[in-house]
Amino acid sequence: MTAYSLLTFIEDCRATLHDSGGPDGRERIRTNLEKLLNEPAFLQEHCGADAQPGIHKLHHDSELGFVVLAHIYAHGKVSPPHDHGDSWAIYGQATVFTDMTVWERRAGTSDGHVELDVKQKFRLDPGMAAIFEPGDIHTIDFPAGARFIRVTGTDLSRIPTRRYDLDQHRVTTNLPT
């Protein structure tokens, strides 16, 4: 049986997004990402012990805009609640784990005053992937040594995204760079 490579994953993403850019297509990408995360050669090359810490762009599709990134962390991190603006994101765990919290805005809040409630909590273990639809507010929490692959519908540095301050009940819009 032939190994499932990064190149094949990218080709499958392209075919999927040409066929269905909606939730069904994103589910196919999530399933294929889990398949990729179970390939020892891919993990060794992009998420192995020799991988340098940082966020590494593995692919940016010039036609369809999606991006594949490897996140390699030496230290743990808890992100503030954030969203990816009008883009979707699929996180796939390569090593260790990431605890995810999905948030929802409390009814009656506005951009000037934002209150969030926990909607769901779950853990991504190695080989698992999860979809965050456009506008989904989430937090990621992972220990030292965690590594994951993130596929986004577009280059997030080119669109507005938001970060939420739970203590100040404010939202900050991060503008494109």
Stockholm file with secondary structure:
# STOCKHOLM 1.0

chainA/1-177         MTAYSLLTFIEDCRATLHDSGGPDGRERIRTNLEKLLNEPAFLQEHCGADAQPGIHKLHHDSELGFVVLAHIYAHGKVSPPHDHGDSWAIYGQATVFTDMTVWERRAGTSDGHVELDVKQKFRLDPGMAAIFEPGDIHTIDFPAGARFIRVTGTDLSRIPTRRYDLDQHRVTTNLPT
#=GR chainA/1-177 SS CCCCCHHHHHHHHHHHHHHCCSHHHHHHHHHHHHHHTTCHHHHHHHHSTTCCSEEEEEEECTTTCCEEEEEECSSCEECCSEECTTCCEEEEEEESCEEEEEEEECTTCBTTBCCEEEEEEEEECTTCEEEECTTCEEEEEECTTCEEEEEESSCGGGSCEEEEETTTTEEEEECCC
#=GC SS_cons         CCCCCHHHHHHHHHHHHHHCCSHHHHHHHHHHHHHHTTCHHHHHHHHSTTCCSEEEEEEECTTTCCEEEEEECSSCEECCSEECTTCCEEEEEEESCEEEEEEEECTTCBTTBCCEEEEEEEEECTTCEEEECTTCEEEEEECTTCEEEEEESSCGGGSCEEEEETTTTEEEEECCC
//
